[in-house]
Amino acid sequence: MAQPGEEARKQLHIRTLMANASEGYVIVGDDSRVRLFNEVAEEFLGISRGDVVGKDMASIGVPELVDLVRELVSQGGDAPIVPVVVNVNNRVLSCKAVPFDSGSQAGVAIVMRDDSELVSQQERAEAILAGAGDGLLVFAPDSRVTYANPAAVEMLGDKVREAIGQHVSMGELLGQVLPDEDSVEPCWDIRSCNVLDCPQYGSEDLRCWLRCGTPGPDGTPVPYRDKAAACVTCEVFRKNSPILGEPGSNDVAEVMIEVPEHRVLEVRTNPVIDRAGRYIGCVSTLHDVTAAREIAVMKNEFVSMVSHELRTPLTSIKGYVDLIVDGEAGEINDIQREFLQIVQENSDRLVELINDLLDISRMESGRVHLKLEPLELPEIVQGVLDTFRTYADQSNVELSAKVGDDLPRVAGDRDRVGQVMMNLVSNAIKYSPGGGAATIGVGRDGDLVVISVSDSGIGISEEDQAQLFTKFFRVDSTLTREIGGTGLGLSICKTVVELMGGSIWVESVAGEGSTFSFSLPVAPDELVRTPSVEAPLVVGGTVLVVDHDPEIADLIEKYLQKRGYDVVKAHSAKEALAVAETAKPRLITLDVMLDDADGFELLQEFKDHPATRDVPVVVLSIVCDEGKSLRHGAADYLEKPIDHARLVKVVDELVGSKDSPVVLVVDDDRHIVDTLSTMLRAKGFAVQCAYDGAEALQAVEKRQPDLILLDLQMPVMDGYEVIQEIKSHDATREIPIVVMTAHRIDEKHIDIVKLAAEQVSKPFLPEHLVESIERFLGKEE
């Protein structure tokens, strides 16, 4: 039994601890009288200890605590611990009432903590979240919704309020069609894993990527924070996350909802991680971009409308000035030529500006059509050199190229790759004042081919390099202000290159020149070029020109008459149908902006009518919709202002390939192909040129030729395989094949070669081969 002095010391120690504690303590006996009341409770409740100790509990003046204590005292020692929050003297006190019964003494101990600041912080945080313009939803680790701010409720409706405390996915709240969860497999099945002590093994929550303590890439258990990046590349994540939901990606998804009203939302879901690296939930942010998207659509429509309206008069200005400069309206003197060339140059600049604006508009609205095919970069580089040779000489800039050996083909759109190269070379020449050099370099880097354009010009500062590929940005210097421009070219280049699977960058030092580089992926084996049909060099016949603008119709007529075609014109859909039936044209050019009908409807009527269904139609329009034209049956599509040379080439190929026998020339020796192609076209044949067996089969699928000239020894697919493939199908087995070879036929291939109509040994005289083809196809004069 403790001595009285010892008991007093214990009481003193307890009293000292309570006096220095941060919590308030009140102890009430089973007679409801206050036995102990420490200094902190005195401060919290604003009552002197002397006014309450030894007196009834009611003396503390807090009715909620008084009622609670009386109830607990009446229940005795079996009463539970009860938490309660009271507001006293502008304080928020979190209290716990703890019953006790030691045998000799019984009562209730009350522990009080001042949470005023914590509650104030929570209220401030909730006020901030409630005032946020973006919708915010907080999810617990098990996907229960624990909080939704008013903006989220406004965006998604009352179903968000109903979801509080429920297990609901973000996809369900957005009204999306959810994948079937029956297709989800646990990670231990997908990976054939038998690590029974893994914390994920056998778990009901199959989102293994969120669980801490599962093995990382090296097999060591790691927290969520350390394994999150590796999980994104895991097969389990790729299979199950689209179904179960992935709250940790940082990706922004754009979602359109119609209930409770039409909105376009940007949705981002970010994980919440504690100090130990554990996943403790996630926060989804909903950003309403409806107005921004509507403005973007309006802007694109405005740009398109203005650009289209400019294209109509510009077509006439550019076309007729070109004809005058070419002497089609009679001789002009040197001063007239100089003035007209100034008009010509500036109309070309205006066309480039409009094309840039339309390119940006189409890219932003996702209406860019890429024709990916295997490309030989040396050919494109040579074409760019030829295009800029004169301009470089006039600017006193030495233009050259360094192309690596044995370059693979790249996957890209020929026109777009040329557009990027020409933009970079044009800039290299423009921004190299007072001479210098511009060099195109091409080399392989793993699975990519890198094209670089280097110059010795003014260079670009580091600050400007960071913004160089953004829209409308131009380096601010005296030279750039003199040269002019829109600042769209490099932005377009960046978008085009990225659409083709590459990237673009710059290396530069101010005053020391620049190197712009872009990469393109190596063409995969399954990507095969589709050879086009090249028309005979001598063509003619009647072409129907349909255009609502008589001046432009007259301009197209002059272009085609100069080439040797007869032209009939129509300015309305009704007139076009009547003229087409009587004139029986070999080709129709069609403007889709007609006054009395929609041009696409007229195109459909041409394709439905027996008299015109087989007549090729080339759409010539200020409306940039190549895809719609081709879907309605157009043979080709050209934008206004009209490129004279391209128009004539397209018409030649379509007219020539329609009425002339088509010969497919297949050989990996480009010199042989070019020679035979030129001679055959001069003799009135249309030609397809293929450089390996895969391209040959692609050409046959696009347009069955009347005869095939076939080399046997080729890469990708040899001639023997081509013969077997063509002769094994009813639709193509009757196509005659003339084999060209410089090698002795292997015994095992003799039966295949016998399927060919004729065999020619290399070397041969191209003239004799062409004469043989004429006899074979009955074209002897």
LINDACOR-V854958 format. One record per run of one state. SS is the DSSP state (a for helix, b for strand, c for the rest). FROM is the first residue (numbers start at 0). TO is the last residue. Records with the same first field share a line. If there is no record, write none. Layout:
SS = FROM-TO ; FROM-TO
This chain:
c = 0-2 ; 20-22 ; 29-31 ; 37-37 ; 45-47 ; 51-54 ; 60-61 ; 78-80 ; 88-89 ; 101-104 ; 114-114 ; 131-133 ; 139-142 ; 148-148 ; 156-157 ; 164-165 ; 167-168 ; 173-179 ; 183-185 ; 190-206 ; 210-212 ; 215-219 ; 222-222 ; 231-233 ; 244-250 ; 257-261 ; 273-277 ; 288-288 ; 325-332 ; 364-370 ; 375-375 ; 394-396 ; 403-408 ; 430-435 ; 445-446 ; 455-460 ; 465-476 ; 483-487 ; 499-502 ; 508-512 ; 522-531 ; 534-539 ; 546-548 ; 563-563 ; 570-571 ; 583-585 ; 590-591 ; 593-596 ; 608-614 ; 621-624 ; 631-634 ; 639-642 ; 659-660 ; 666-668 ; 682-684 ; 690-691 ; 702-705 ; 711-717 ; 727-734 ; 741-745 ; 753-756 ; 761-764 ; 776-780
a = 3-19 ; 38-44 ; 48-50 ; 56-59 ; 62-77 ; 115-130 ; 149-155 ; 158-162 ; 169-172 ; 180-182 ; 186-189 ; 207-209 ; 223-230 ; 234-243 ; 289-324 ; 333-363 ; 376-393 ; 413-429 ; 461-464 ; 477-482 ; 488-498 ; 549-562 ; 572-582 ; 598-607 ; 625-630 ; 643-658 ; 669-681 ; 692-701 ; 718-726 ; 746-752 ; 765-775
b = 23-28 ; 32-36 ; 55-55 ; 81-87 ; 90-100 ; 105-113 ; 134-138 ; 143-147 ; 163-163 ; 166-166 ; 213-214 ; 220-221 ; 251-256 ; 262-272 ; 278-287 ; 371-374 ; 397-402 ; 409-412 ; 436-444 ; 447-454 ; 503-507 ; 513-521 ; 532-533 ; 540-545 ; 564-569 ; 586-589 ; 592-592 ; 597-597 ; 615-620 ; 635-638 ; 661-665 ; 685-689 ; 706-710 ; 735-740 ; 757-760
